[in-house]
């Protein structure tokens, strides 16, 4: 595990950073033809860089270069071990520059430096390495065709992929997408969120240093109308992998329908329940998981456990333990490694989260600029705070009187991304996990599994595929059947 530095050490690293400020197209930084976009530190409002963004003409150029790289086989037709070696070199370069990446990520996103150092950067490196190592270990199939034929079922890279990133985990979501897409042999064009472009641009530069051919990984900073929509509508893009809001995800389905019916994979929002049943044990441990689920990354997390559905028999002792734990969740300067919560991403998002504040709070309840401490409300099941995705550090607590009521309430949502169940009875817990309609259900813990387990949602939380694990390769590949006739051409029965 990386040892955390002092606040002064991180400030010194920040002072020495040079920020990339133009699109990365065909192997080099180029001045974009779009408007200049200021990227700022959410915690201070300080300008970090003025980024020259891309526009529709730059999208056309990037797609042309991505298609050229793909069709010429610069990457897709390399031996699998060569692609693996190049991605492993990228991981080594990321490791060498890990502190630069962590500080850059913290400055631009408002994320606590402790999370960037201990979670985001190492997990991003691990993700790319895992997919790189899988390249030469995934086998295709043969079918049961009998003695007179051989059927081969093979995967082929889908082609040009547009990866649309969110701002809450810029580097990790980049890795979730480029890891399997590049491993599969695709050419990838990344559109970072407007608020968080810097680490994606830096990774593209490191990828060239690692030996990825030009045109294989390109990054186009800019807004949705200038970059996102042109990518979504482009006839030369074969697939879009999107992580973000459900509302924006719908638009990409329309773009695909209006253009070339490109494949679209959506990982969208969530209103995830933490269900604590009557027989839950070790409430100190439960309280720790509930706090982490609700408040980690300032609640700016699609899998945040923002609904605590708790049986009345254990509610009081659990709440005592939960509120006591919140004393350790310090909020403030993201570059101070003592802080567990940093700044919300920007003024618009601060205003949205603040609109859910009001009424008596069990904890928190008041923001100071971009900083909102962990906030807890006890609410009815119809309260907007219990039904809408807030994307901030606000936990809604709902009391129930039975397991059946708890599970019905857990499923009473338009979303189905993640959930947690706490019970001392294995049968009860597993039946509950099977009952809840969500892509990931954890038992007696909070989490998302790991890199080997597929991640995605039901209902309005997801569409078209899964991130992570070998299942992630499915969305970046096409299946092809090759049928080989082995019958005797001189056999009269075969000529009939």
C-alpha positions in Angstrom: 0.0 0.0 0.0 1.2 3.5 -0.8 2.2 5.6 2.2 0.4 8.9 2.3 2.5 12.1 2.3 1.8 15.3 4.2 -0.4 18.1 2.9 2.7 20.1 2.2 4.2 17.3 0.1 1.1 17.1 -2.0 1.0 20.9 -2.4 4.6 20.8 -3.7 3.7 18.1 -6.2 0.8 20.2 -7.3 2.9 23.2 -7.8 5.2 21.4 -10.2 2.5 19.9 -12.4 2.2 20.7 -16.0 -1.4 20.2 -17.3 -2.2 18.9 -20.7 -4.5 21.3 -22.5 -5.3 20.2 -26.0 -7.0 17.1 -27.6 -4.8 14.1 -28.2 -5.3 12.9 -31.8 -3.4 10.4 -33.9 -0.5 10.1 -31.4 0.1 13.7 -30.4 -1.5 16.8 -28.8 -3.2 19.0 -31.3 -4.9 22.3 -30.9 -8.7 21.7 -31.0 -11.1 23.7 -33.0 -13.6 24.1 -30.2 -14.0 26.8 -27.5 -11.6 27.2 -24.7 -12.8 25.5 -21.5 -11.5 26.4 -18.1 -10.9 23.5 -15.7 -10.9 24.5 -12.0 -10.2 23.2 -8.6 -13.7 22.5 -7.0 -12.3 23.1 -3.5 -10.9 26.6 -4.1 -12.3 27.8 -7.4 -8.8 28.3 -8.6 -8.2 27.9 -12.4 -6.0 24.9 -13.2 -5.8 25.1 -16.9 -7.5 26.5 -20.0 -8.2 23.5 -22.3 -8.6 24.0 -26.0 -11.5 21.7 -26.7 -12.5 19.6 -29.7 -15.5 20.1 -32.0 -17.3 18.1 -34.6 -14.5 18.5 -37.1 -12.0 17.1 -34.6 -14.3 14.2 -34.0 -14.3 13.5 -37.7 -10.5 13.5 -37.7 -10.2 11.3 -34.7 -12.7 8.8 -36.1 -10.8 8.8 -39.4 -7.5 8.1 -37.6 -9.0 5.5 -35.3 -10.6 3.7 -38.3 -7.3 3.9 -40.2 -5.4 2.3 -37.3 -8.0 -0.4 -37.0 -8.3 -1.2 -40.7 -4.5 -1.3 -41.1 -4.3 -3.7 -38.1 -1.7 -1.6 -36.3 -3.2 -2.8 -33.0 -6.0 -5.2 -33.7 -3.8 -7.6 -35.7 -0.9 -7.6 -33.4 -0.2 -10.9 -31.7 -2.1 -11.0 -28.4 1.2 -11.1 -26.5 2.3 -7.9 -28.2 -0.8 -6.1 -27.1 -0.4 -7.5 -23.6 3.2 -6.3 -23.4 2.3 -2.8 -24.5 -0.5 -2.5 -21.9 1.8 -3.8 -19.2 4.3 -1.1 -20.1 1.5 1.4 -19.8 0.8 0.1 -16.3 4.5 0.5 -15.4 4.5 4.1 -16.6 1.3 4.8 -14.6 3.0 3.3 -11.5 6.0 5.4 -12.0 3.8 8.5 -12.3 1.2 7.5 -9.8 1.7 10.5 -7.5 1.4 12.9 -10.3 -1.8 11.2 -11.4 -3.2 11.1 -7.9 -2.6 14.8 -7.3 -3.9 15.8 -10.7 -7.1 13.8 -10.1 -7.6 15.3 -6.7 -7.1 18.9 -7.8 -9.5 18.6 -10.7 -12.3 16.5 -9.2 -12.3 17.5 -5.5 -11.7 13.9 -4.5 -9.7 13.3 -1.3 -6.1 12.6 -2.0 -6.2 9.6 0.3 -8.8 8.0 -2.0 -6.8 8.9 -5.1 -3.6 7.5 -3.7 -5.1 4.4 -2.0 -8.0 3.5 -4.3 -8.3 5.2 -7.6 -4.8 5.1 -9.0 -3.8 1.6 -7.9 -7.2 0.2 -8.9 -6.9 1.8 -12.4 -3.5 0.3 -12.9 -4.7 -3.1 -11.6 -7.7 -2.9 -14.0 -5.6 -2.3 -17.1 -3.1 -5.0 -16.0 -5.8 -7.5 -15.3 -7.3 -7.1 -18.8 -3.8 -7.1 -20.4 -3.0 -10.4 -18.7 -6.4 -11.9 -19.9 -5.5 -11.2 -23.6 -3.7 -14.4 -24.2 -5.7 -16.5 -21.9 -9.2 -16.2 -23.3 -10.1 -19.0 -25.7 -12.7 -19.1 -28.5 -14.9 -22.1 -29.0 -15.7 -24.9 -31.4 -19.3 -26.2 -31.8 -20.7 -29.7 -31.8 -20.9 -30.0 -35.6 -20.3 -33.7 -36.1 -17.7 -35.5 -38.2 -18.4 -33.7 -41.5 -17.8 -30.1 -40.3 -16.0 -27.9 -37.9 -17.7 -24.9 -36.4 -15.5 -22.1 -35.0 -17.0 -19.4 -32.8 -14.5 -16.6 -32.6 -14.4 -13.1 -31.1 -13.3 -10.2 -33.2 -12.8 -6.6 -32.0 -15.9 -4.5 -32.7 -13.8 -1.6 -34.2 -13.9 2.0 -33.2 -15.2 2.6 -29.7 -16.3 5.9 -28.2 -15.8 5.9 -24.4 -17.8 8.6 -22.6 -16.6 9.1 -19.0 -18.2 10.6 -15.9 -16.6 13.1 -13.6 -16.8 11.2 -10.3 -14.1 8.5 -11.0 -12.3 10.0 -14.0 -9.2 7.7 -13.9 -10.8 4.5 -12.7 -13.7 4.7 -15.2 -11.2 5.4 -18.0 -9.4 2.2 -17.0 -12.7 0.2 -16.8 -13.3 1.1 -20.5 -9.9 1.2 -22.2 -8.7 -1.9 -20.3 -11.0 -4.4 -22.1 -11.5 -2.4 -25.2 -7.8 -2.1 -26.0 -7.2 -5.7 -24.8 -9.8 -6.8 -27.4 -8.0 -5.0 -30.2 -10.3 -2.0 -30.6 -9.4 1.6 -31.4 -10.7 3.9 -28.6 -11.7 7.6 -28.6 -12.3 8.9 -25.1 -14.5 11.8 -24.2 -13.8 12.8 -20.6 -16.4 14.8 -18.6 -16.0 18.5 -19.0 -15.0 19.0 -15.4 -12.2 16.3 -15.4 -10.1 16.0 -18.6 -6.6 16.1 -17.3 -5.8 12.5 -16.2 -7.3 11.1 -19.4 -5.1 13.3 -21.5 -2.1 12.3 -19.5 -2.8 8.6 -19.8 -3.1 9.0 -23.6 0.4 10.5 -23.6 1.8 7.7 -21.4 0.1 5.1 -23.8 2.1 6.5 -26.7 5.3 6.2 -24.6 4.3 2.6 -23.8 4.2 1.8 -27.5 0.5 1.9 -28.5 0.3 2.8 -32.2 -1.0 6.2 -33.1 -4.7 6.4 -33.6 -5.4 3.6 -31.2 -6.1 5.7 -28.1 -7.3 9.3 -28.6 -8.8 11.8 -26.1 -11.2 14.6 -27.1 -12.0 17.1 -24.2 -15.2 19.1 -24.7 -18.8 19.3 -23.9 -21.7 17.1 -24.9 -23.0 19.0 -27.9 -19.5 19.5 -29.4 -18.0 16.1 -28.8 -20.4 13.6 -27.1 -23.3 14.0 -29.5 -21.1 13.9 -32.7 -19.5 10.7 -31.4 -22.9 9.2 -30.7 -24.2 10.1 -34.1 -21.0 9.3 -36.1 -21.4 6.7 -38.8 -17.7 5.6 -38.3 -18.1 4.8 -34.6 -19.1 1.1 -34.0 -19.8 1.3 -30.3 -20.4 3.7 -27.5 -19.6 2.8 -23.9 -21.2 5.4 -21.6 -21.1 5.9 -17.8 -23.1 8.7 -16.4 -26.7 9.9 -15.7 -29.7 7.9 -16.9 -31.0 11.0 -18.7 -27.8 11.4 -20.8 -27.6 7.7 -21.4 -31.0 7.8 -23.1 -29.7 10.3 -25.6 -27.1 7.9 -26.8 -29.8 5.3 -27.6 -31.4 8.0 -29.7 -28.1 8.9 -31.4 -27.6 5.2 -32.3 -31.1 4.8 -33.6 -30.7 8.0 -35.7 -27.3 6.9 -37.2 -25.8 3.4 -37.8 -27.5 1.4 -35.0 -24.1 1.3 -33.2 -23.9 -0.8 -30.1 -24.5 1.1 -26.9 -23.6 0.0 -23.4 -24.9 2.2 -20.6 -23.9 2.2 -16.9 -26.2 4.8 -15.4 -27.6 5.9 -12.0 -28.7 4.1 -8.9 -30.7 4.6 -5.7 -29.2 1.7 -3.8 -30.5 0.1 -0.6 -28.6 -1.1 2.4 -31.0 -3.5 4.0 -30.4 -4.3 7.6 -32.6 -7.2 8.8 -33.8 -8.0 12.3 -31.1 -10.7 12.9 -28.2 -8.6 11.8 -25.2 -9.1 14.1 -22.1 -7.1 14.9 -23.8 -3.7 14.4 -20.5 -1.9 14.8 -19.3 -3.6 11.6 -22.7 -2.9 9.9 -22.4 0.8 10.8 -19.0 1.0 9.2 -20.2 -0.5 6.0 -23.3 1.7 5.9 -21.2 4.8 6.4 -18.8 3.8 3.7 -21.6 3.0 1.3 -23.3 6.3 1.8 -20.5 8.8 2.1 -17.4 7.5 0.3 -16.4 9.8 -2.5 -18.8 12.4 -1.1 -21.7 10.2 -2.2 -20.8 11.0 -5.8 -21.0 7.3 -6.6 -23.6 5.5 -8.7 -23.4 2.5 -6.4 -23.7 4.6 -3.2 -25.9 3.0 -0.5 -28.0 6.1 -0.1 -31.1 4.3 1.4 -30.8 2.6 4.7 -33.7 0.3 5.1 -33.5 -1.0 8.7 -35.7 -3.2 10.8 -37.2 -1.4 13.8 -35.7 -4.0 16.2 -32.1 -3.0 15.5 -32.7 0.6 14.3 -31.8 2.4 17.5 -28.6 0.6 18.3 -27.5 0.8 14.7 -28.1 4.5 14.5 -26.2 5.2 17.7 -23.2 3.4 16.2 -23.5 5.0 12.8 -23.7 8.5 14.1 -20.7 7.9 16.4 -18.7 6.7 13.4 -19.4 9.9 11.4 -17.1 11.8 13.8 -14.2 10.2 11.9 -15.4 11.3 8.5 -13.6 14.6 8.3 -14.6 17.0 5.5 -12.3 19.6 3.9 -9.3 20.4 1.8 -8.9 17.4 -0.6 -5.1 17.6 -0.5 -5.0 17.0 3.2 -4.8 13.3 3.7 -6.6 13.5 7.1 -9.8 14.3 5.3 -12.1 11.6 4.1 -14.5 13.9 2.2 -13.5 16.5 -0.3 -15.4 19.0 -2.4 -18.5 18.5 -4.5 -17.6 18.8 -8.2 -18.9 22.2 -9.1 -21.4 25.0 -8.3 -24.3 23.5 -10.3 -24.0 20.2 -8.5 -23.6 21.8 -5.1 -26.9 23.6 -5.8 -28.6 20.3 -6.8 -27.4 18.5 -3.7 -28.3 21.5 -1.5 -31.9 21.4 -2.8 -32.4 18.1 -0.8 -31.3 19.7 2.5 -34.0 20.8 5.0 -35.8 19.7 8.1 -34.3 18.1 11.2 -31.1 16.2 10.4 -29.6 13.4 12.5 -26.2 14.5 11.3 -24.9 17.3 9.1 -27.5 19.2 7.1 -25.5 22.3 6.2 -23.0 23.0 3.5 -20.0 25.3 3.6 -19.3 26.3 0.1 -18.5 23.1 -1.9 -18.1 21.1 1.3 -21.0 19.1 2.8 -20.4 16.8 5.8 -22.1 13.4 6.1 -25.8 14.2 6.4 -28.5 11.8 7.7 -32.3 12.2 7.6 -35.0 9.9 8.7 -37.6 10.0 6.0 -40.8 8.4 4.7 -40.6 6.0 1.7 -42.2 8.7 -0.5 -39.8 11.5 0.4 -37.8 12.6 -2.7 -34.6 12.0 -0.7 -35.6 8.3 -0.6 -36.5 8.0 -4.3 -34.2 10.3 -6.3 -30.5 9.9 -7.0 -28.9 12.8 -5.1 -25.3 12.0 -5.8 -24.1 13.7 -2.6 -23.3 12.7 1.0 -27.0 12.4 2.1 -28.3 9.1 3.7 -32.0 8.5 3.9 -33.1 6.2 6.8 -36.4 4.2 6.5 -37.7 2.0 9.3 -39.5 -1.3 8.4 -41.3 -3.9 10.5 -40.5 -7.1 8.5 -38.1 -8.7 6.0 -40.9 -8.8 3.4 -41.5 -5.1 3.8 -37.7 -4.4 3.6 -37.3 -6.3 0.4 -40.4 -4.8 -1.3 -39.1 -1.4 -0.4 -35.6 -2.2 -1.7 -37.2 -3.1 -5.1 -39.5 0.0 -5.1 -37.3 2.1 -7.4 -36.6 2.7 -11.0 -33.0 1.7 -10.5 -31.3 -1.6 -9.9 -27.5 -1.1 -9.8 -26.4 -2.4 -6.4 -27.6 -3.3 -2.9 -26.4 -4.7 0.4 -28.1 -7.1 2.8 -27.1 -7.6 6.4 -28.3 -10.8 8.2 -26.8 -13.4 10.5 -28.7 -16.2 8.7 -27.1 -17.4 5.5 -30.4 -18.7 4.1 -32.2 -15.4 4.8 -29.4 -13.4 3.3 -29.1 -15.4 0.1 -32.8 -15.4 -0.4 -32.9 -11.7 0.0 -30.0 -11.3 -2.4 -31.9 -13.3 -5.0 -35.0 -11.3 -4.4 -33.5 -7.8 -4.8 -33.4 -6.8 -8.5 -29.9 -5.3 -8.8 -26.7 -6.1 -10.7 -24.6 -6.5 -7.6 -25.8 -7.5 -4.2 -23.3 -7.8 -1.3 -24.0 -9.8 1.8 -22.8 -8.5 5.2 -20.6 -5.9 3.5 -20.7 -3.0 1.1 -18.8 -3.1 -2.2 -18.9 -3.8 -5.9 -17.1 -7.1 -6.0 -13.7 -6.8 -7.7 -12.1 -6.6 -11.1 -13.1 -10.3 -11.8 -16.8 -9.7 -11.2 -19.1 -8.1 -13.8 -20.6 -4.7 -12.8 -23.7 -3.2 -14.2 -27.4 -2.8 -13.4 -31.0 -3.7 -13.9 -33.8 -1.5 -15.0 -32.8 2.2 -15.6 -29.3 1.6 -14.1 -27.9 -0.2 -17.1 -28.2 -1.4 -20.6 -26.4 -3.6 -23.0 -23.4 -5.1 -21.2 -21.2 -5.2 -18.1 -18.0 -3.6 -17.0 -15.2 -5.7 -15.3 -14.4 -9.4 -15.5 -14.1 -11.4 -18.7 -17.7 -10.4 -19.4 -16.4 -6.9 -20.3 -14.8 -8.3 -23.4 -18.2 -9.3 -24.7 -19.3 -5.7 -25.3 -16.1 -4.8 -27.2 -16.2 -7.8 -29.5 -18.4 -9.4 -32.2 -19.1 -13.1 -32.4 -18.4 -14.7 -35.7 -19.2 -18.3 -36.8 -16.8 -19.9 -39.3 -18.3 -23.2 -40.7 -15.8 -25.6 -42.4 -17.2 -28.4 -44.5 -15.1 -31.5 -44.0 -17.4 -33.9 -46.0 -16.0 -36.0 -48.8 -16.6 -34.1 -52.1 -16.8 -37.4 -53.9 -19.5 -38.8 -51.7 -22.6 -39.1 -53.7 -24.8 -38.4 -50.7 -23.1 -35.0 -50.3 -23.7 -34.1 -54.0 -27.4 -34.9 -53.8 
